[in-house]
């Protein structure tokens, strides 16, 4: 597929065609625009993804949340602090003399409570599972960033490539316009005047179309600043990675069972574990809560100066969950119901992912066929149609309108191919996100 830059001339009553074939011009315009921009201040897709991941504040927030959960896990497994008590017992109020009565004593006590059952260890494990959720959430966030950046990149490629195609075709029509203006005078015939007006009108329409595409490109670049705040300093963008992805992507044999390792599914698995810990912790409340207390009582000498024996006390307390059974039953039932609900959410998410994968696979299959049709049949056919129209015009067998319509049809086909390539890149990015695996690197 090549462009023919042509100049039409009327000499001695016949039209001659002068054209050159720039090497790989169409390929560089439609399939390889990025090669011209490999220089300083150039941003590639992989660089954009790496920078966006490195600078994403959500990821750092997630790291902090995980560290918080790890710390809370250690805290949750610690016993409650013992309680120290100091008091005076049996002090006579008539004299406030600690030596008067044998029962008067200064008491120092220490008590310790032990939560019911395995509450502490279960609570610590639950916080560790919540911390693991943060790790899988980061893995999912990175995959989302890759998809979102790739989507924006595909749109930028589409608009950038479309602008270049429009610019080249505008130049071709300008050459035609100059040829018509040079070969026909306003008094030659009305057909010549109409051809000149049509040529100028088509050039203006391409210019307006270029403004619209440029506006869309600017808006797309602005979307990228959400992930790359330093976008203002970027002058060029490399699209080779997008273009060279064609033909090397095979999704036909993907095993849908692997979706159970998707980060979103793994997060729901961990949510179920967290909920199951809630159920187990609620069940621990049926068990008694124990407490131990020890005290030492000091007694002063009696009135005659004789020492009195000090006293020591040891006690054990235990809770009896007799009147709280209804409350405990309700807590266990609530935790069990929540755990079951998460399993249904997991099943729904898995079905959703499977549906999306199948949809993307179907889209990729058809997009590949359409791209092949445009590349192998339609665009060469439009090129041939343009050549036939030029030859017919040169032989005075057709009018200028046939030439310009053929050239515009070829331009539209090239733009449609670019749109299909952009859509294909988006679908591939979506497929890569949907098939993200968390079996490795979940704690990155």
C-alpha positions in Angstrom: 0.0 0.0 0.0 1.6 3.2 -1.2 0.5 6.8 -1.8 1.1 8.3 -5.2 1.9 12.0 -5.0 0.7 13.2 -8.4 0.5 16.4 -10.4 -2.0 16.7 -13.2 -1.0 18.8 -16.2 -2.8 19.6 -19.5 -0.4 19.7 -22.3 -1.3 19.8 -25.9 -4.9 18.7 -25.2 -3.8 15.6 -23.1 -3.3 15.0 -19.5 0.0 13.5 -18.2 0.6 11.9 -14.8 3.8 12.6 -12.9 4.1 10.6 -9.7 6.7 9.4 -7.3 6.4 6.5 -4.8 7.9 7.5 -1.4 9.4 4.4 0.2 7.0 2.8 2.7 5.2 6.1 3.0 1.8 4.6 3.8 3.4 2.1 6.2 5.1 4.9 8.1 1.9 6.9 8.2 -0.6 4.1 9.1 1.5 1.5 10.8 4.7 3.1 12.1 4.4 6.7 13.1 6.5 6.2 16.3 9.8 5.6 14.5 10.1 9.2 13.5 9.9 10.3 17.2 12.6 8.2 18.8 14.5 11.0 20.3 14.8 13.0 23.5 11.6 13.8 25.3 10.0 10.8 23.7 7.6 8.7 25.8 6.9 5.0 25.0 3.9 3.0 26.2 6.0 0.8 28.5 7.7 3.9 29.9 4.3 5.6 30.5 3.1 2.4 32.3 6.2 2.1 34.5 6.1 5.8 35.5 2.4 5.7 36.2 2.8 2.7 38.5 5.8 4.2 40.3 4.0 7.5 40.9 0.5 6.2 41.7 -0.4 7.5 45.2 -3.0 4.7 45.5 -0.3 2.1 45.5 1.6 3.8 48.3 -1.6 4.2 50.3 -2.2 0.5 49.9 1.3 -0.3 51.2 0.6 1.9 54.3 -2.7 0.2 54.8 -1.1 -3.2 54.6 1.6 -2.2 57.2 -1.2 -0.9 59.4 -3.0 -4.2 59.2 0.2 -6.1 60.0 0.8 -3.9 63.1 -2.8 -4.4 64.2 -2.4 -8.2 63.8 0.4 -8.1 66.4 -1.6 -5.8 68.6 -4.7 -8.0 68.4 -2.8 -11.1 69.6 -1.5 -9.5 72.8 -3.3 -10.1 76.1 -5.0 -7.2 77.7 -2.9 -5.3 80.3 -3.1 -6.6 83.9 -4.8 -4.3 86.4 -3.1 -3.2 89.6 -5.2 -2.1 92.6 -4.1 -0.6 95.9 -6.5 -0.1 98.8 -7.1 -0.1 102.5 -9.7 -2.4 104.0 -11.5 -2.4 107.4 -10.1 0.9 108.6 -11.8 2.0 111.9 -13.6 5.3 111.3 -13.6 6.3 115.0 -9.9 6.7 115.2 -8.5 5.9 111.7 -5.7 4.0 113.5 -4.4 1.2 111.4 -3.0 -0.5 114.5 -6.4 -0.6 116.4 -8.1 -3.4 114.6 -6.7 -6.8 113.5 -8.8 -6.7 110.4 -7.3 -3.4 109.1 -5.0 -4.0 106.2 -3.4 -2.4 103.2 -4.2 -4.5 100.1 -2.2 -4.6 96.9 -3.9 -6.6 94.2 -3.1 -7.7 90.6 -5.7 -9.1 88.1 -5.4 -10.5 84.6 -8.3 -11.3 82.1 -8.0 -14.0 79.4 -10.3 -13.6 76.4 -12.6 -16.5 75.6 -11.2 -19.4 73.7 -8.8 -18.6 70.7 -10.2 -15.1 70.2 -6.7 -13.5 70.3 -5.0 -15.8 67.8 -8.1 -15.7 65.4 -8.1 -11.9 65.6 -4.4 -11.7 64.7 -4.9 -14.1 61.8 -7.9 -12.1 60.5 -5.8 -8.9 60.3 -3.1 -10.7 58.4 -5.6 -11.9 55.9 -6.9 -8.3 55.6 -3.3 -7.2 54.9 -3.0 -9.9 52.2 -6.1 -8.3 50.6 -4.1 -5.1 50.2 -1.3 -7.0 48.4 -3.8 -8.4 45.9 -5.5 -5.1 45.5 -2.2 -3.5 44.5 -1.7 -6.3 41.9 -5.1 -5.5 40.5 -4.4 -1.8 40.5 -1.2 -2.2 38.5 -3.1 -4.3 36.0 -5.8 -1.6 35.8 -3.2 1.1 35.3 -1.7 -1.0 32.4 -5.1 -1.3 30.8 -6.0 2.4 31.3 -2.7 3.7 30.0 -2.9 1.3 27.0 -6.5 2.5 26.3 -5.4 6.1 26.3 -2.3 5.2 24.2 -4.5 3.5 21.6 -6.7 6.6 21.4 -3.6 8.8 21.0 -2.3 6.5 18.3 -5.6 6.7 16.5 -5.9 10.5 16.5 -2.2 11.1 15.8 -2.2 8.6 12.9 -5.5 10.0 11.6 -4.0 13.6 11.6 -1.1 12.4 9.5 -3.3 10.7 7.0 -5.4 13.8 6.8 -2.4 16.0 6.3 -1.0 13.8 3.5 -4.3 13.7 1.7 -4.7 17.5 2.2 -1.4 17.9 0.4 -2.5 15.6 -2.4 -5.6 17.7 -2.9 -3.6 20.9 -2.8 -1.5 19.5 -5.6 -4.6 18.7 -7.6 -6.0 22.1 -6.9 -2.8 23.8 -8.1 -3.0 21.6 -11.2 -6.6 22.5 -12.0 -5.9 26.2 -11.3 -3.0 26.1 -13.7 -4.6 24.2 -16.5 -8.1 25.9 -16.5 -8.9 29.5 -16.7 -12.1 30.9 -15.4 -13.3 31.4 -19.0 -12.3 27.9 -20.2 -15.6 26.2 -19.2 -18.0 25.8 -16.3 -16.8 22.3 -15.6 -13.3 23.7 -14.9 -14.7 26.3 -12.5 -16.8 23.7 -10.7 -13.8 21.3 -10.4 -11.8 24.1 -8.8 -14.5 25.0 -6.3 -15.0 21.3 -5.4 -11.3 20.9 -4.8 -11.1 23.9 -2.5 -14.3 22.7 -0.7 -12.8 19.2 -0.1 -9.6 20.8 1.2 -11.6 22.9 3.6 -13.5 19.9 4.8 -10.3 18.0 5.5 -9.0 21.0 7.4 -12.2 21.0 9.6 -11.9 17.3 10.1 -8.3 17.8 11.2 -9.4 20.4 13.8 -11.8 17.9 15.3 -9.2 15.2 15.4 -6.7 17.5 17.0 -9.2 18.5 19.6 -9.8 14.9 20.4 -6.1 14.3 20.6 -5.6 17.1 23.0 -8.4 15.8 25.2 -6.8 12.4 25.2 -3.5 13.8 26.2 -5.2 15.6 29.1 -6.7 12.3 30.3 -3.1 10.9 30.5 -2.2 13.6 33.0 -4.3 11.8 35.6 -1.6 9.2 35.7 1.4 11.2 34.4 1.3 14.7 35.8 4.6 15.6 34.0 2.9 15.3 30.6 3.5 18.9 29.8 7.2 18.3 29.2 6.6 15.4 26.8 6.9 16.4 23.2 6.7 13.1 21.3 5.1 9.7 21.8 6.4 6.4 20.5 3.7 4.1 19.0 6.0 1.3 17.7 5.0 -0.9 20.6 1.3 -0.6 19.7 2.0 -1.3 16.0 4.3 -4.3 16.4 1.8 -6.1 18.6 -0.2 -7.2 15.6 -0.2 -10.8 14.5 1.6 -12.0 17.6 -1.4 -12.3 19.9 -3.2 -15.6 20.4 -6.0 -15.9 22.9 -7.9 -18.8 21.4 -6.7 -21.5 23.8 -7.0 -19.5 27.1 -8.2 -21.7 30.0 -11.1 -20.0 31.7 -10.4 -21.9 34.9 -7.3 -19.7 35.3 -9.6 -16.8 36.1 -9.8 -18.1 39.7 -6.3 -16.6 40.1 -7.4 -13.2 39.0 -6.7 -10.6 41.7 -10.3 -9.6 42.1 -11.3 -13.2 42.6 -8.5 -13.7 45.1 -9.6 -10.6 47.0 -13.1 -12.1 47.3 -11.5 -15.3 48.5 -9.7 -13.4 51.2 -12.9 -11.5 52.1 -14.5 -14.8 52.6 -11.7 -15.8 54.9 -12.1 -12.6 56.9 -15.8 -13.2 57.2 -15.1 -16.8 58.3 -12.8 -15.5 61.0 -15.7 -13.3 62.2 -17.8 -16.4 62.5 -15.1 -18.3 64.4 -14.5 -15.3 66.7 -18.3 -15.1 67.4 -18.3 -18.8 68.2 -15.5 -18.3 70.7 -17.9 -16.2 72.8 -19.7 -19.4 73.8 -16.6 -20.3 75.8 -16.0 -18.9 79.2 -13.8 -15.9 79.7 -11.3 -16.5 82.6 -9.7 -14.1 85.0 -7.1 -14.5 87.7 -6.5 -12.1 90.6 -3.9 -12.2 93.4 -3.6 -9.8 96.3 -1.3 -9.2 99.3 -2.6 -7.6 102.5 -0.4 -5.9 104.9 -1.4 -5.6 108.6 0.2 -3.3 111.1 1.3 -4.2 114.7 -1.2 -4.4 117.4 -1.5 -2.0 120.4 1.1 -4.0 122.3 3.6 -3.9 119.5 3.2 -7.5 118.4 3.4 -8.2 114.6 0.4 -9.5 112.8 0.7 -11.9 110.0 0.2 -10.5 106.5 -2.5 -12.1 104.3 -2.3 -13.3 100.7 -5.3 -14.0 98.4 -5.7 -15.9 95.1 -8.9 -16.0 93.1 -10.2 -17.1 89.7 -13.2 -15.7 87.9 -15.1 -17.1 84.9 -17.9 -15.7 82.8 -21.0 -17.7 82.4 -22.7 -17.1 79.0 -26.2 -18.0 80.3 -28.3 -15.0 79.6 -26.5 -13.9 76.4 -27.1 -17.0 74.3 -29.7 -15.2 72.1 -27.2 -12.4 71.3 -24.4 -14.9 70.6 -26.6 -17.0 68.3 -27.5 -13.9 66.4 -23.8 -12.9 66.0 -22.8 -16.3 64.7 -25.8 -16.4 62.3 -24.9 -12.9 61.0 -21.3 -13.9 60.4 -22.3 -17.1 58.7 -24.7 -15.3 56.4 -22.2 -12.7 55.5 -19.7 -15.4 54.7 -22.2 -17.2 52.4 -23.0 -13.9 50.6 -19.3 -13.3 49.8 -19.2 -16.8 48.1 -22.1 -15.7 45.9 -20.3 -12.5 45.1 -17.2 -14.5 44.2 -19.3 -16.7 41.8 -20.8 -13.6 40.2 -17.4 -12.0 39.7 -16.0 -15.2 38.2 -19.0 -15.4 35.8 -18.6 -11.7 34.9 -14.9 -12.2 34.1 -15.7 -15.3 32.0 -18.3 -13.4 30.1 -15.9 -10.5 29.5 -13.1 -12.8 28.3 -15.4 -14.6 25.9 -16.7 -11.2 24.6 -13.2 -9.8 24.1 -12.1 -13.0 22.4 -15.0 -12.7 20.0 -14.2 -9.0 19.3 -10.5 -9.8 18.7 -11.3 -12.5 16.3 -13.6 -10.3 14.2 -11.2 -7.3 14.5 -8.4 -9.4 13.2 -10.5 -10.5 10.2 -11.6 -6.9 9.5 -8.0 -5.6 9.7 -6.9 -8.3 7.3 -9.7 -7.4 4.9 -8.7 -3.8 5.0 -5.0 -4.5 4.6 -5.2 -7.1 2.0 -8.3 -6.2 0.0 -10.0 -2.9 0.6 -7.1 -0.5 0.8 -5.3 -2.0 -2.2 -8.7 -1.9 -4.0 -9.2 1.8 -3.2 -5.6 2.4 -4.4 -6.4 0.7 -7.6 -9.7 2.7 -7.9 -7.7 5.9 -7.5 -5.3 4.8 -10.2 -8.1 4.0 -12.6 -9.8 7.3 -11.9 -6.5 9.2 -12.6 -5.9 7.3 -15.8 -9.5 7.9 -16.9 -9.1 11.6 -16.1 -5.8 11.7 -18.0 -7.6 10.3 -21.0 -10.5 12.7 -20.7 -12.8 9.8 -20.1 -14.0 11.0 -16.6 -14.2 14.2 -14.6 -12.1 15.5 -11.8 -14.9 14.6 -9.3 -14.3 10.9 -9.9 -10.6 11.4 -9.0 -11.2 13.4 -5.8 -13.9 11.0 -4.7 -11.6 8.0 -5.2 -8.9 9.7 -3.2 -11.2 10.6 -0.4 -12.6 7.0 -0.3 -9.0 5.7 0.0 -8.3 8.2 2.8 -11.4 7.1 4.7 -10.4 3.5 4.3 -7.0 4.2 5.8 -8.6 6.1 8.7 -11.0 3.2 9.3 -8.0 0.8 9.4 -6.4 3.0 12.0 -9.6 3.0 14.1 -9.7 -0.8 13.9 -6.1 -1.1 15.0 -6.8 1.2 17.9 -9.8 -0.8 18.9 -7.8 -4.0 18.6 -5.1 -2.6 20.9 -7.8 -1.7 23.5 -9.3 -5.2 23.3 -5.9 -6.7 23.8 -5.2 -4.5 26.8 -8.6 -5.5 28.2 -7.8 -9.2 27.6 -4.5 -8.8 29.4 -6.2 -7.3 32.4 -8.9 -9.9 32.5 -6.3 -12.7 32.4 -4.0 -11.2 35.0 -2.7 -13.9 37.3 -2.0 -13.5 41.0 -0.3 -16.8 41.6 3.0 -15.0 41.6 4.1 -11.6 42.8 1.0 -11.0 44.9 3.0 -9.3 47.5 4.8 -6.9 45.2 
